[in-house]
Amino acid sequence: MNLSHLKKYSKLKAQLLKVFGITIAWTFIAIFQFLTIYAAITSLNLDVTNIDPMIAFKGSVLTGVLAGLLGGSLTVFIWEKWLRTEPYGWTILSIIVSYSVIYYTVHLSVGVYTYSNQFNLPAFSAKVWESIFSDFFKLMQLQNYLFWLMVVIGTLIYFLVNDKYGPGVFRAFLLGKYFHPKREERIFMFLDLRSSTEIAEKLGEKTYFNFLKDLYRDSTSSILLAKGEVYQYVGDEIVISWPTDKGVENANCINCFFDIRQNLRANSKYYMETYHIMPEFKAGLHYGNVMAGEIGVIKRDIVFSGDVLNTTSRIQNKCNDLGVDILFSKFLLNKLNLPANLYQTQNVGEIQLKGKESKLSLYTTL
């Protein structure tokens, strides 16, 4: 399997895992909804002799599975993309319309299962379909429609907030993982736009801002695919971070840079037609221990502090001097298991970095 196919496979695998997670979560929600309604009915001493609890329970499981597979797939493959790239008014209307189609598709499917088993009749018998369509005009149907709409909106908000802070960071906030500072070993990559000053002067403030938005948008999928976390956007620079085990896995931290470059080149026609510029990045990578913790009162953020960040920044600054696009320390190279058929490493020498007493052995790869 070549690198391109591997990236497509990894991306699809990550998306399918998200769909699976949504399906599991929504199935539990459907079961909880059934248990809550059934408990309320029995506590009021209402007549439930015509309801088979096991059939209703299996129907709730079927609801969660179908809703998760259909709605989860739309959420991951379509709705998230719409929210990032399309006008909000059009997106919200489109989501509600497509959600309605899925809702009633699931309702019909579950209704056929429930009533055909309850009446012990074939799926296409008149009594089954009369019961299904009679449910359309009940108040509980509207309540159920709105309940699952809130579930969908909540799921989308979770993914949007998770995207805003980066994969895993929002969860860390909720769990209070960094409420007290803790030491972590992390890989950092400082990704800097080449010739940024000249580009900014050529494009002007507004166009340059849109240029950066496009640049960050086209870089994000590669960062997520490589399991990276966007630590900071600093002007025209992106600081990306990995827990060491995730960054080393399948050489994610190195793959990230080359996948971003490949995406930008694939969109070269757009950049040349829109901005008359073909953007290029240079990158420096290093790893080490940092202190990680929450900082701020009005605007809280997770901040990393340690010498590894300064060192990584200075490694990246050496790219121009050495005429290369990517540089990484020997310490990081020793951690990586770079596939020989994909990457050829080259030692560029023992380099004296600004502010450092000892020289650092740096490598590049082609």
C-alpha positions in Angstrom: 0.0 0.0 0.0 1.6 3.3 -1.1 1.6 6.5 1.0 -1.4 8.1 -0.8 -3.6 5.0 -0.3 -2.4 4.7 3.4 -3.5 8.3 4.0 -6.9 7.7 2.5 -7.3 4.5 4.5 -6.3 6.2 7.7 -8.7 9.1 7.1 -11.6 6.8 6.3 -10.8 4.7 9.3 -10.9 7.7 11.6 -14.2 8.8 10.1 -15.7 5.4 10.5 -14.6 5.3 14.1 -16.4 8.6 14.7 -19.6 7.1 13.1 -19.2 4.1 15.3 -18.8 6.3 18.4 -21.9 8.3 17.5 -23.9 5.1 16.9 -22.9 3.7 20.3 -23.8 7.0 22.1 -27.1 7.4 20.3 -28.1 3.8 21.0 -27.5 4.4 24.7 -29.6 7.6 24.5 -32.4 5.7 22.8 -32.4 3.0 25.5 -32.4 5.7 28.2 -35.3 7.4 26.5 -37.3 4.1 26.4 -36.5 3.3 30.1 -37.5 6.8 31.1 -40.8 6.8 29.2 -41.7 3.2 30.3 -40.9 4.0 34.0 -43.1 7.1 33.8 -46.0 5.1 32.3 -45.8 2.3 34.9 -45.5 4.8 37.8 -48.7 6.4 36.7 -50.4 3.0 36.8 -51.4 3.3 33.1 -52.6 0.3 31.2 -49.6 -1.3 29.4 -51.0 -4.7 28.8 -51.0 -4.1 25.0 -47.3 -3.2 25.1 -44.6 -5.9 25.0 -41.7 -4.3 26.9 -39.1 -6.5 25.1 -40.4 -5.5 21.6 -40.4 -1.8 22.6 -36.9 -2.2 24.1 -35.6 -3.9 20.9 -37.3 -1.1 18.9 -35.3 1.5 20.9 -32.1 -0.3 20.2 -32.9 -0.4 16.5 -33.7 3.3 16.6 -30.3 4.1 18.1 -28.4 1.9 15.6 -30.2 3.2 12.5 -30.1 6.8 13.7 -26.4 6.4 14.5 -25.5 4.8 11.2 -27.5 7.2 9.0 -27.3 10.4 11.1 -23.7 9.7 12.2 -22.6 9.2 8.6 -24.2 12.5 7.6 -22.7 14.2 10.6 -19.1 13.0 9.9 -19.1 13.0 6.1 -21.4 16.0 5.2 -22.8 18.1 8.0 -19.4 18.9 9.6 -18.0 20.0 6.2 -21.1 22.2 5.6 -20.6 24.0 8.9 -17.0 24.7 8.1 -17.4 25.8 4.5 -21.0 26.9 3.7 -23.1 29.9 4.9 -24.8 29.2 8.2 -28.3 30.0 7.1 -28.1 27.6 4.2 -26.3 25.0 6.3 -28.9 25.0 9.1 -31.8 24.7 6.7 -30.1 21.8 4.8 -29.3 20.0 8.1 -32.9 20.3 9.3 -34.3 19.0 5.9 -31.9 16.1 5.7 -32.4 15.3 9.5 -36.1 15.2 8.9 -35.7 12.7 6.0 -33.5 10.5 8.3 -35.9 10.8 11.2 -38.9 9.6 9.3 -36.9 6.9 7.6 -35.9 5.5 11.0 -39.4 6.0 12.3 -40.9 4.0 9.4 -38.3 1.2 9.8 -38.7 0.9 13.6 -42.5 1.2 13.2 -42.6 -1.7 10.8 -40.5 -3.9 13.2 -42.5 -2.9 16.3 -46.0 -3.2 15.0 -45.4 -6.3 12.8 -44.1 -8.1 15.9 -46.7 -6.6 18.3 -49.6 -7.7 16.0 -47.8 -10.8 14.8 -48.6 -9.7 11.2 -46.5 -9.4 8.0 -44.6 -6.2 7.6 -46.8 -4.9 4.7 -50.2 -5.6 6.3 -52.6 -2.7 6.3 -53.0 -2.7 10.1 -49.2 -2.3 10.6 -49.0 0.7 8.3 -52.2 2.3 9.7 -50.6 2.2 13.1 -47.4 3.7 11.8 -49.1 6.6 10.0 -51.4 7.3 13.0 -48.2 8.0 15.1 -47.3 10.8 12.7 -50.1 13.0 14.2 -49.5 12.3 17.9 -48.0 15.0 20.2 -45.4 12.4 21.3 -44.1 12.2 17.7 -43.4 16.0 17.7 -41.7 15.7 21.1 -39.6 12.8 19.9 -38.7 14.7 16.7 -37.5 17.7 18.7 -35.7 15.5 21.2 -33.6 13.8 18.5 -33.0 17.2 16.8 -31.5 18.4 20.1 -29.3 15.2 20.2 -28.1 15.9 16.6 -27.4 19.6 17.4 -25.6 18.6 20.6 -23.4 16.1 18.7 -22.5 18.8 16.1 -21.7 21.3 18.8 -19.4 18.8 20.5 -17.5 18.2 17.2 -17.3 21.9 16.4 -16.0 22.7 19.9 -13.6 19.8 19.8 -12.3 21.1 16.4 -11.9 24.6 17.9 -9.7 23.4 20.7 -8.2 20.4 18.9 -8.8 16.7 19.2 -8.8 15.6 22.9 -8.3 19.1 24.3 -12.0 19.8 24.9 -12.3 16.5 26.7 -9.2 17.4 28.8 -11.0 20.7 29.8 -14.2 18.8 30.8 -12.2 16.2 32.8 -10.0 18.9 34.5 -6.9 17.0 33.2 -4.8 20.2 33.2 -6.4 22.0 36.2 -3.1 21.3 38.0 0.1 21.6 36.0 1.6 18.3 34.9 4.8 17.2 33.1 4.3 15.7 29.7 6.7 14.4 26.9 5.6 15.9 23.6 6.7 16.4 20.0 6.3 19.9 18.6 6.4 21.1 15.0 6.7 24.8 14.1 5.2 25.2 10.7 6.0 28.6 9.1 4.9 30.1 5.8 7.8 30.9 3.5 8.2 34.5 2.3 5.3 35.6 4.5 6.4 39.3 4.6 6.6 39.6 0.8 3.2 37.8 0.4 1.5 40.1 3.0 2.8 43.2 1.2 1.8 41.9 -2.2 -1.8 40.9 -1.2 -2.7 43.6 1.3 -4.3 43.1 4.7 -7.8 41.8 3.8 -6.7 39.5 1.0 -3.8 38.2 3.1 -6.2 37.3 5.9 -8.4 35.3 3.5 -5.2 33.7 2.2 -4.3 32.5 5.7 -7.8 31.2 6.3 -7.6 29.1 3.1 -4.1 28.0 4.1 -5.2 26.9 7.6 -8.3 25.2 6.2 -6.3 23.1 3.7 -3.8 22.2 6.4 -6.3 21.1 9.0 -7.3 17.7 7.5 -3.6 16.6 7.4 -3.1 17.6 11.0 -6.2 15.7 12.1 -5.2 12.7 10.0 -1.8 12.7 11.7 -3.4 12.9 15.2 -1.9 16.2 15.8 -3.2 19.0 18.0 -3.1 22.7 16.9 -1.4 24.3 19.8 -1.4 27.9 18.4 -1.9 29.9 15.3 0.7 32.7 15.5 0.3 34.9 12.5 1.4 32.9 9.5 2.8 30.1 11.7 1.1 27.0 13.0 2.4 25.3 16.1 1.4 21.6 16.2 1.8 19.2 19.1 1.6 15.5 19.7 2.0 13.3 22.8 5.2 11.5 21.9 3.5 8.1 21.4 1.0 9.5 18.9 3.6 11.6 17.0 6.0 8.6 16.7 3.2 6.2 15.7 3.5 5.6 11.9 5.9 8.6 11.8 2.8 10.9 12.2 4.7 14.0 12.9 6.8 13.7 9.7 3.9 12.5 7.6 1.9 15.6 8.7 4.3 18.0 7.0 4.5 16.1 3.7 0.7 15.6 3.6 0.1 19.3 4.1 2.5 20.1 1.3 0.8 17.5 -0.9 -2.6 19.1 -0.2 -1.4 22.6 -1.0 0.1 21.4 -4.3 -3.2 19.6 -5.1 -4.9 23.0 -4.6 -2.2 24.9 -6.5 -4.7 25.9 -9.3 -7.0 27.6 -6.7 -4.1 29.5 -5.1 -2.6 30.7 -8.4 -6.0 31.8 -9.8 -7.1 33.5 -6.5 -3.9 34.9 -5.1 -1.3 34.4 -7.9 0.9 32.7 -5.2 1.8 29.1 -4.5 2.2 28.8 -0.7 5.0 26.7 0.8 5.8 25.8 4.4 9.0 25.1 6.2 9.0 23.1 9.5 11.2 22.4 12.5 10.5 19.5 14.8 11.8 18.4 18.2 10.6 16.6 21.3 11.0 16.9 25.1 9.4 17.5 28.4 7.0 20.4 29.0 4.8 21.6 31.8 1.2 21.6 30.7 -1.7 23.4 32.5 -4.7 25.7 32.3 -4.0 29.4 32.3 -6.3 32.4 32.2 -9.5 33.6 34.0 -11.8 35.2 31.4 -10.3 33.1 28.5 -8.9 29.8 29.7 -6.4 27.9 27.6 -4.0 25.0 28.0 -0.5 26.2 27.8 2.8 24.3 27.4 6.0 25.7 28.9 9.5 24.3 28.4 12.8 24.7 26.6 11.6 22.3 23.8 9.4 25.0 22.3 12.2 27.5 22.1 14.5 24.9 20.6 11.9 23.8 18.0 11.4 27.4 17.0 15.1 27.9 16.4 15.4 24.6 14.5 12.7 25.9 12.1 14.5 29.2 11.8 17.5 27.3 10.4 15.6 26.0 7.3 16.3 29.0 5.2 20.0 29.0 6.1 20.4 25.4 5.2 18.1 25.5 2.2 15.7 22.8 3.3 12.0 22.6 3.9 12.1 20.4 7.1 14.5 20.0 9.9 14.3 17.7 13.0 16.7 16.9 15.8 18.7 13.6 16.1 16.9 13.1 19.4 13.6 12.9 17.6 15.0 10.8 14.7 16.1 8.2 17.3 12.5 8.0 18.4 11.1 7.6 15.0 11.0 4.5 12.8 10.9 6.2 9.4 10.0 3.8 6.6 13.1 3.5 4.4 11.0 3.2 1.3 9.3 6.5 1.9 11.9 8.8 3.5 15.6 9.2 3.1 17.2 11.1 6.0 20.2 13.3 5.6 22.4 14.7 8.3 23.0 18.5 7.8 25.6 18.7 10.6 26.1 19.9 14.2 24.3 23.3 14.3 24.7 26.0 16.8 21.3 27.3 17.7 20.8 30.9 19.0 20.9 31.0 22.7 22.2 27.4 23.1 25.5 26.5 24.6 26.0 23.2 22.8 25.4 22.3 19.2 22.5 20.2 18.1 22.7 17.5 15.4 19.9 18.2 12.8 18.5 16.1 10.0 16.3 16.6 7.0 14.4 14.2 4.8 13.5 14.1 1.1 
